[in-house]
Amino acid sequence: MTKGYCLAASAMASCLWLVPCHGAEPLAALMACRALTDTTARLACFDRESASLDLKAASATAAATPHAPPLDSKQQFGLPERSVATQEIAAGTRAAEATTIEAHITQLSQGTNGRFTYALDNAQIWRQLGSTGDLLLKTGDAVTISRGTLGSYWMQGAGKRGCKVARVR
């Protein structure tokens, strides 16, 4: 096994630092995403691997501060939401964020602007943001919605087609 350096997150601030770790290079999987030529696959790879690094950082924080009590509102004041979330996940008072969901379309409708609205079997409703093209989806089709960059979401059916979506309900 090789010894490398891993990223660790501060429990009280939004800082990262390098600490010794054991095992394979922690950033190797993230760096491998650069080799993908398909932009959708590349983005999905970066999202997946960066989320993995977030989980490793949260685990490192949890190991450094076992059974940390949840922060009250005064302790949270001024901290970035991401830091608060990481601390609450480590304390067990908040569930870890999902990076993707899978569901089936129960109903779809097209608005006058050409954009589709999708009702899913998990009671969520999502609306297509861009007006480009049809995803060729129909009732009963499986879809995957993944977290994108800058708070965006990407819906993709069984084929390669996908679009940005926003949750309505």
C-alpha positions as a Python dict, from the first residue, in 0.01 Angstrom:
ca = {
    (1, 'M'): (0, 0, 0),
    (2, 'T'): (117, 348, -74),
    (3, 'K'): (105, 626, 177),
    (4, 'G'): (-32, 954, 46),
    (5, 'Y'): (-213, 1259, 167),
    (6, 'C'): (-588, 1299, 202),
    (7, 'L'): (-802, 1606, 232),
    (8, 'A'): (-961, 1656, 574),
    (9, 'A'): (-1219, 1916, 671),
    (10, 'S'): (-1212, 2131, 980),
    (11, 'A'): (-1498, 2064, 1221),
    (12, 'M'): (-1540, 2431, 1310),
    (13, 'A'): (-1457, 2610, 985),
    (14, 'S'): (-1471, 2560, 613),
    (15, 'C'): (-1103, 2475, 583),
    (16, 'L'): (-929, 2183, 418),
    (17, 'W'): (-584, 2050, 491),
    (18, 'L'): (-369, 1755, 393),
    (19, 'V'): (-324, 1470, 638),
    (20, 'P'): (-138, 1140, 593),
    (21, 'C'): (-359, 853, 477),
    (22, 'H'): (-311, 495, 369),
    (23, 'G'): (-434, 321, 56),
    (24, 'A'): (-464, 425, -304),
    (25, 'E'): (-418, 783, -414),
    (26, 'P'): (-736, 959, -290),
    (27, 'L'): (-760, 1195, -586),
    (28, 'A'): (-681, 934, -854),
    (29, 'A'): (-1047, 856, -926),
    (30, 'L'): (-1130, 1226, -951),
    (31, 'M'): (-837, 1291, -1182),
    (32, 'A'): (-939, 995, -1400),
    (33, 'C'): (-1262, 1182, -1483),
    (34, 'R'): (-1056, 1420, -1698),
    (35, 'A'): (-1000, 1141, -1950),
    (36, 'L'): (-1372, 1105, -2030),
    (37, 'T'): (-1468, 1270, -2358),
    (38, 'D'): (-1849, 1256, -2323),
    (39, 'T'): (-1941, 1575, -2135),
    (40, 'T'): (-2238, 1421, -1952),
    (41, 'A'): (-2033, 1123, -1836),
    (42, 'R'): (-1745, 1352, -1740),
    (43, 'L'): (-1970, 1576, -1529),
    (44, 'A'): (-2135, 1274, -1366),
    (45, 'C'): (-1790, 1133, -1287),
    (46, 'F'): (-1671, 1461, -1130),
    (47, 'D'): (-1993, 1491, -927),
    (48, 'R'): (-1968, 1131, -804),
    (49, 'E'): (-1599, 1146, -713),
    (50, 'S'): (-1616, 1491, -549),
    (51, 'A'): (-1912, 1368, -342),
    (52, 'S'): (-1696, 1073, -238),
    (53, 'L'): (-1427, 1316, -122),
    (54, 'D'): (-1694, 1508, 76),
    (55, 'L'): (-1795, 1184, 248),
    (56, 'K'): (-1431, 1103, 328),
    (57, 'A'): (-1382, 1454, 469),
    (58, 'A'): (-1699, 1420, 678),
    (59, 'S'): (-1577, 1081, 804),
    (60, 'A'): (-1241, 1234, 896),
    (61, 'T'): (-1424, 1511, 1083),
    (62, 'A'): (-1646, 1258, 1260),
    (63, 'A'): (-1341, 1051, 1360),
    (64, 'A'): (-1165, 1362, 1491),
    (65, 'T'): (-1470, 1470, 1693),
    (66, 'P'): (-1666, 1157, 1787),
    (67, 'H'): (-2018, 1218, 1917),
    (68, 'A'): (-1993, 1593, 1862),
    (69, 'P'): (-2307, 1761, 1992),
    (70, 'P'): (-2520, 1944, 1736),
    (71, 'L'): (-2458, 2315, 1707),
    (72, 'D'): (-2719, 2555, 1839),
    (73, 'S'): (-2825, 2858, 1635),
    (74, 'K'): (-2565, 3087, 1796),
    (75, 'Q'): (-2283, 2842, 1720),
    (76, 'Q'): (-2404, 2816, 1359),
    (77, 'F'): (-2421, 3193, 1314),
    (78, 'G'): (-2190, 3305, 1032),
    (79, 'L'): (-2082, 2956, 925),
    (80, 'P'): (-2135, 2853, 563),
    (81, 'E'): (-2430, 2613, 520),
    (82, 'R'): (-2193, 2343, 393),
    (83, 'S'): (-1995, 2353, 722),
    (84, 'V'): (-2312, 2332, 929),
    (85, 'A'): (-2437, 2040, 719),
    (86, 'T'): (-2105, 1853, 755),
    (87, 'Q'): (-2112, 1898, 1132),
    (88, 'E'): (-2474, 1788, 1159),
    (89, 'I'): (-2407, 1479, 947),
    (90, 'A'): (-2109, 1394, 1169),
    (91, 'A'): (-2322, 1442, 1482),
    (92, 'G'): (-2595, 1220, 1338),
    (93, 'T'): (-2859, 1494, 1348),
    (94, 'R'): (-2884, 1529, 967),
    (95, 'A'): (-2897, 1263, 700),
    (96, 'A'): (-2619, 1266, 440),
    (97, 'E'): (-2721, 1436, 117),
    (98, 'A'): (-2820, 1218, -176),
    (99, 'T'): (-2629, 1284, -498),
    (100, 'T'): (-2878, 1104, -724),
    (101, 'I'): (-3229, 966, -715),
    (102, 'E'): (-3396, 713, -939),
    (103, 'A'): (-3767, 713, -1010),
    (104, 'H'): (-4029, 637, -1275),
    (105, 'I'): (-4246, 887, -1460),
    (106, 'T'): (-4611, 862, -1361),
    (107, 'Q'): (-4732, 1160, -1563),
    (108, 'L'): (-4583, 1415, -1801),
    (109, 'S'): (-4718, 1725, -1965),
    (110, 'Q'): (-4583, 1981, -2207),
    (111, 'G'): (-4643, 2349, -2143),
    (112, 'T'): (-4712, 2616, -2404),
    (113, 'N'): (-4344, 2712, -2384),
    (114, 'G'): (-4246, 2361, -2504),
    (115, 'R'): (-4098, 2257, -2169),
    (116, 'F'): (-4207, 1936, -1999),
    (117, 'T'): (-4319, 1880, -1641),
    (118, 'Y'): (-4258, 1532, -1500),
    (119, 'A'): (-4451, 1374, -1210),
    (120, 'L'): (-4255, 1087, -1054),
    (121, 'D'): (-4356, 782, -854),
    (122, 'N'): (-4186, 927, -545),
    (123, 'A'): (-4444, 1215, -543),
    (124, 'Q'): (-4189, 1468, -671),
    (125, 'I'): (-4259, 1699, -964),
    (126, 'W'): (-3975, 1832, -1181),
    (127, 'R'): (-3985, 2087, -1464),
    (128, 'Q'): (-3752, 2103, -1763),
    (129, 'L'): (-3550, 2428, -1758),
    (130, 'G'): (-3419, 2445, -2114),
    (131, 'S'): (-3642, 2457, -2415),
    (132, 'T'): (-3420, 2239, -2632),
    (133, 'G'): (-3560, 1911, -2751),
    (134, 'D'): (-3768, 1630, -2616),
    (135, 'L'): (-3611, 1361, -2397),
    (136, 'L'): (-3837, 1106, -2569),
    (137, 'L'): (-3969, 994, -2229),
    (138, 'K'): (-4309, 843, -2165),
    (139, 'T'): (-4513, 731, -1864),
    (140, 'G'): (-4345, 439, -1687),
    (141, 'D'): (-3991, 525, -1803),
    (142, 'A'): (-3712, 519, -1545),
    (143, 'V'): (-3516, 841, -1491),
    (144, 'T'): (-3214, 938, -1287),
    (145, 'I'): (-3183, 1287, -1144),
    (146, 'S'): (-2835, 1388, -1033),
    (147, 'R'): (-2695, 1688, -858),
    (148, 'G'): (-2504, 1912, -1097),
    (149, 'T'): (-2281, 2210, -1047),
    (150, 'L'): (-2386, 2533, -878),
    (151, 'G'): (-2706, 2384, -739),
    (152, 'S'): (-2840, 2254, -1070),
    (153, 'Y'): (-2999, 1915, -1137),
    (154, 'W'): (-2979, 1687, -1443),
    (155, 'M'): (-3250, 1440, -1548),
    (156, 'Q'): (-3157, 1153, -1776),
    (157, 'G'): (-3360, 865, -1915),
    (158, 'A'): (-3233, 525, -2023),
    (159, 'G'): (-3075, 676, -2337),
    (160, 'K'): (-2804, 939, -2352),
    (161, 'R'): (-3055, 1226, -2363),
    (162, 'G'): (-3086, 1451, -2062),
    (163, 'C'): (-3178, 1802, -1954),
    (164, 'K'): (-3149, 2043, -1665),
    (165, 'V'): (-3452, 2034, -1436),
    (166, 'A'): (-3579, 2214, -1128),
    (167, 'R'): (-3795, 2061, -859),
    (168, 'V'): (-4144, 2209, -841),
    (169, 'R'): (-4275, 1997, -554),
}
